[in-house]
Amino acid sequence: MATTARKPSAPDPASAPAPAPAPAPAPALTHALTAAARGLAVIPLSLTKHPALRSPHHPASHDGTNHPVARRANDTAPPDAAPDTARRQPCRGECGAFGHGVYDASSDPARIRDLFAAAPRATGYGIACGVPPHHLIGVDLDTKTGTDTLAALRELARRHRFPLPATVVVLTPSGGRHLWFSGPPDAAVPNSAGRLAPGIDIRGTGGYLIGPGSRTHHGTYALAPGTARLAPAPCPLPFLRLLLPPPRRTPPPSRGRHTAHGLVRFVLDAPEGQRNTRLFWAACRAYESGLGPTLHALLLDAALTTGLPLPEARSTLMSAARATGHHP
């Protein structure tokens, strides 16, 4: 009897080997230690992006009222005073306990392990800004405002004539990005929200950035492709001037106060296209009235406020000094 070849049976899906499970995400501690190896000071964060350790001085803390500093404060307070009323300044870690937010930050591996051991539910880590060695400055380009914040930053760079160097970029779960820059050790950049443009927030001294690999309720933060091996680029000087608070200057108290105020105001009110001309005219009048050296810094600040680039403003002031027979 002729036999027919049997067709090979289709593999049984139930018997097929199960696909290898996806590798589990690295724990937050691993990412934090990697960041610390680059000199970055870190703290554990929770899913809410807040510090994972409760303050030991918080009323709801299990040891808040029994903390040594709290006890000493309460011992010196009036009998009918509420707990901790004797302390006027907030503790920034002087008590030696964990739970002081960014002031707990460290790049020491042993201390970092202790921090994360005290916060076993931490899912991320924060990177302290404004501390050695990088004196990190974070530019947070948010998407919640509905504006193109990257385009707004590029417009700022064009208007104030500074480059945007290649640097570390961290992508946020919401589609935003964090740009990392290093700052000078003698400049304390303040934290701000929307001061430069809507949606552009600055993380400076006393603030922190969420490190790549951190998990939050909205997703995971990740390094942008091609930036993992970069170091934070030095913050361009014209950009740094925009981030720093303007120096407090007062017009000279003696003669010429009215003249000084008028010349500075004349420069500040300059429309685009007349900034250089007005600065030169005002500087010439200042030198002619004997106020040139006194008003030099005020006029320079006024010119920079209008958007005149620093080299151009300095050159104009020097030209005005020479034109009136003075040595700048």
C-alpha positions in Angstrom: 0.0 0.0 0.0 1.3 3.3 -0.9 2.0 5.6 1.9 1.8 9.4 1.8 4.4 11.5 3.5 3.1 13.1 6.6 3.3 16.9 6.8 5.3 18.1 9.7 2.9 19.3 12.4 3.0 23.0 13.3 4.8 23.6 16.6 2.6 23.8 19.6 2.6 27.4 20.9 2.2 26.0 24.4 5.4 24.0 24.1 7.4 26.8 22.5 10.1 28.1 24.8 9.0 31.3 26.5 10.7 34.5 25.5 13.5 35.6 27.8 12.1 38.1 30.3 13.1 41.7 29.8 16.0 42.7 32.1 14.8 44.4 35.2 15.6 48.1 35.4 18.7 48.9 37.4 17.9 50.0 40.9 18.1 53.7 41.7 21.1 53.1 43.9 23.1 51.7 41.0 22.3 54.8 38.9 23.1 57.1 41.8 26.5 55.5 42.3 27.3 55.8 38.6 26.5 59.5 38.8 28.6 59.9 42.0 31.6 58.3 40.1 31.4 61.4 37.8 31.7 63.7 40.8 27.9 64.4 41.2 26.4 64.7 44.6 23.1 62.8 44.9 20.1 62.1 47.1 17.4 59.4 47.0 14.0 60.5 45.5 10.5 59.0 45.6 8.1 58.3 42.7 6.8 61.9 43.3 10.3 63.3 42.5 10.6 64.6 46.0 13.3 63.6 48.5 12.6 60.1 49.7 13.6 60.8 53.3 11.3 62.7 55.7 12.8 65.5 57.7 13.7 64.3 61.3 12.3 67.6 62.5 8.9 67.1 60.8 6.1 66.7 63.4 4.9 63.5 61.8 8.4 62.0 61.9 8.7 59.0 64.2 11.7 60.6 65.9 11.1 64.3 65.2 10.2 65.4 68.7 12.8 63.1 70.2 15.7 64.3 68.0 18.5 65.7 70.1 18.3 69.1 68.4 14.5 69.2 68.9 15.0 68.3 72.6 17.6 71.0 73.1 15.3 73.6 71.4 12.3 72.6 73.5 14.4 72.7 76.7 15.1 76.4 76.1 11.6 77.3 74.9 9.0 78.9 77.2 6.9 76.4 79.1 3.8 77.2 77.1 5.6 77.3 73.7 4.9 74.9 70.9 7.7 72.4 70.2 10.6 73.7 68.1 9.6 77.4 68.4 13.1 78.2 69.8 14.7 77.3 66.5 14.8 80.2 64.1 16.9 78.8 61.3 16.0 75.6 59.5 18.4 72.8 60.1 20.4 71.9 56.9 22.0 68.7 58.3 23.9 70.2 61.2 22.1 67.7 63.5 23.8 64.8 61.7 20.6 63.0 60.8 19.3 62.2 57.3 16.3 63.9 55.8 17.4 67.4 54.9 16.7 67.2 51.1 19.4 68.5 48.9 21.6 69.2 51.8 22.0 65.5 52.3 23.6 65.2 48.9 27.0 63.4 48.6 29.3 61.8 46.1 30.8 59.5 48.7 29.7 55.9 47.9 29.5 54.9 51.5 27.2 57.8 52.5 25.1 57.2 49.4 24.6 53.6 50.3 23.5 54.7 53.8 21.1 57.2 52.4 19.5 54.6 50.1 19.4 52.1 53.0 17.4 54.6 54.9 15.1 55.1 51.9 14.4 51.5 50.6 11.5 52.6 48.5 13.5 55.2 46.6 13.0 54.9 42.8 15.2 57.7 41.7 17.9 60.1 42.7 18.4 63.9 42.6 21.6 65.6 41.6 22.5 68.7 43.6 23.2 71.8 41.7 25.7 74.5 42.5 28.1 72.3 44.4 31.7 71.2 43.5 33.2 70.1 41.3 30.9 70.9 38.5 28.7 73.6 40.2 25.9 72.3 38.0 23.3 74.6 36.4 20.2 72.9 35.0 18.1 74.3 32.3 14.7 72.7 32.4 12.8 72.9 29.1 9.3 72.1 30.1 6.4 71.1 27.8 3.5 71.9 30.1 3.2 75.5 28.8 2.4 74.3 25.3 5.3 76.5 23.9 8.4 75.3 22.0 10.9 75.9 24.8 13.8 74.7 22.8 13.1 77.2 20.1 12.7 79.9 22.9 16.1 79.0 24.2 17.7 79.2 20.8 16.1 82.6 20.3 17.7 83.8 23.6 21.0 82.5 22.4 20.6 84.3 19.1 19.5 87.6 20.7 22.3 87.6 23.3 24.9 86.0 21.0 26.0 83.0 22.9 26.5 79.4 21.6 24.6 76.4 22.8 27.5 73.9 23.3 27.1 70.2 23.2 26.4 69.0 26.7 24.6 66.4 28.8 20.9 66.3 28.0 18.3 64.3 30.0 14.9 63.5 28.4 11.9 63.7 30.7 8.9 61.4 30.6 6.7 64.3 29.5 8.8 65.1 26.5 10.9 67.9 28.0 14.6 67.9 28.4 17.2 69.0 31.0 20.4 70.6 29.8 23.4 70.5 32.1 26.0 73.2 32.3 28.9 73.8 34.7 29.2 77.1 36.4 32.1 79.0 38.0 32.6 78.4 41.7 32.1 82.0 42.7 28.6 82.4 41.1 25.5 81.3 42.9 22.8 80.9 40.3 19.4 81.2 41.8 16.5 78.8 41.0 13.8 80.4 38.9 10.6 79.4 36.9 9.7 81.1 33.7 11.9 84.1 34.3 13.8 83.8 31.0 10.8 82.6 29.0 7.6 80.6 29.6 8.5 77.0 30.3 12.2 77.6 30.9 13.1 76.8 34.5 16.5 77.1 36.0 17.9 74.8 38.7 20.7 76.4 40.6 22.2 76.6 44.1 19.9 74.8 46.5 18.0 72.9 43.8 18.4 69.5 42.2 18.0 67.8 38.9 16.4 64.3 38.5 19.1 61.9 37.4 18.8 59.7 34.3 17.4 56.2 35.2 15.1 57.6 37.8 11.5 56.2 37.8 8.6 58.5 38.6 4.8 58.2 38.4 5.0 59.6 34.9 7.9 57.4 33.6 11.6 57.1 33.5 14.2 59.8 32.9 16.9 58.9 30.3 20.0 60.3 28.7 19.5 61.7 25.2 21.4 59.6 22.6 24.9 60.8 22.0 25.2 62.7 25.3 26.1 59.9 27.8 29.8 60.4 27.5 29.7 64.2 27.6 30.7 66.3 30.6 28.5 69.3 31.5 29.7 72.1 29.2 30.8 75.4 30.7 27.9 77.8 30.8 28.5 80.6 28.2 29.3 83.9 29.9 26.5 85.9 28.3 24.0 83.2 29.3 25.4 83.1 32.8 24.8 86.9 33.1 21.2 86.3 32.3 20.9 83.7 35.0 22.5 85.7 37.7 20.6 88.4 39.6 21.5 91.9 38.5 24.0 93.6 40.8 22.5 96.2 43.1 23.9 99.6 42.1 22.8 103.0 43.3 23.4 106.3 41.5 26.2 108.4 43.1 24.8 110.3 46.1 26.7 113.5 45.4 26.5 115.9 42.5 25.1 114.7 39.2 22.5 112.3 40.6 19.8 113.7 38.3 22.1 113.6 35.3 23.3 110.1 36.1 19.7 108.8 36.4 18.8 110.4 33.1 21.7 109.0 31.2 21.1 105.4 32.5 17.4 105.7 31.7 18.3 107.0 28.2 20.2 103.9 27.5 17.6 101.6 29.0 14.9 103.1 26.8 16.9 102.5 23.6 14.9 100.7 20.9 16.6 98.0 18.9 18.8 99.6 16.3 19.7 102.6 18.5 21.2 100.8 21.5 24.8 101.3 20.4 24.2 105.0 19.4 22.5 105.8 22.7 25.1 104.1 24.8 27.9 106.1 23.0 26.0 109.4 23.4 25.3 108.8 27.1 28.8 107.7 27.8 30.2 110.9 26.2 27.9 113.1 28.3 29.0 111.2 31.4 32.7 111.7 30.7 32.1 115.4 29.8 30.3 116.0 33.2 33.0 114.2 35.2 30.9 111.1 35.9 32.4 108.7 33.4 34.3 106.4 35.8 31.4 106.5 38.2 28.8 105.6 35.6 30.8 103.1 33.6 29.4 100.0 35.4 25.8 101.4 35.4 25.9 102.2 31.7 27.3 98.8 30.9 24.6 97.1 32.9 21.9 99.2 31.2 23.3 98.3 27.8 23.4 94.6 28.6 19.8 94.8 29.8 18.7 96.1 26.4 20.4 93.1 24.8 23.6 94.7 23.6 26.4 92.1 23.6 29.1 92.5 26.2 32.0 92.9 23.8 30.1 95.5 21.8 29.0 97.5 24.9 32.6 97.5 26.3 34.0 98.7 23.0 31.4 101.5 22.7 32.3 102.7 26.3 36.0 102.7 25.5 35.3 104.7 22.3 33.3 107.3 24.2 36.1 107.7 26.7 38.7 108.2 24.0 36.5 110.6 22.1 36.2 112.8 25.1 39.9 112.7 25.9 39.9 110.2 28.7 41.7 106.9 29.2 39.2 104.0 29.7 
